[in-house]
Amino acid sequence: MAMNLRLPEEIQESLRQRAEEEGRSMHAVAVRAIERYLAGEADRDTVARLGAKYAAKHADLLRKLGE
């Protein structure tokens, strides 16, 4: 799927510099950054979901520990 991405000038310049330093294309650097962002958000969602699950499951214990 094709997509156009309009970046503020300063971000585009930073992306260009980073790509040049790494010897990669701007596209490759941007794709990797998006992949990392999406993976991080998925991890946060999983941690929040599991935290809520186990907090509910062990509510009595957590309450006692807090006393």
C-alpha positions, -999 to 999 in steps of 0.1 A, spaced: 0 0 0 14 34 -9 12 63 14 23 99 13 38 113 45 43 150 49 68 158 76 77 192 91 109 204 75 130 200 107 119 163 111 125 156 75 160 170 78 167 150 109 155 119 91 177 126 61 207 131 83 200 99 103 195 79 71 228 93 57 247 84 89 233 48 88 238 44 51 202 36 47 173 52 29 149 76 46 122 52 38 140 23 56 147 45 87 111 57 88 97 22 85 119 9 113 108 38 135 72 30 129 77 -7 135 93 1 169 65 25 178 38 -1 170 56 -29 189 61 -6 219 24 3 219 14 -33 216 37 -42 245 21 -14 266 -14 -26 258 -4 -62 268 11 -51 301 -19 -29 309 -43 -58 301 -24 -83 321 -19 -59 350 -56 -53 352 -63 -90 350 -39 -99 378 -48 -69 400 -84 -80 399 -75 -117 405 -53 -108 435 -71 -78 448 -73 -92 484 -36 -99 485 -28 -64 471 -51 -48 496 -34 -67 525 1 -57 512 -10 -21 511 -20 -21 548 
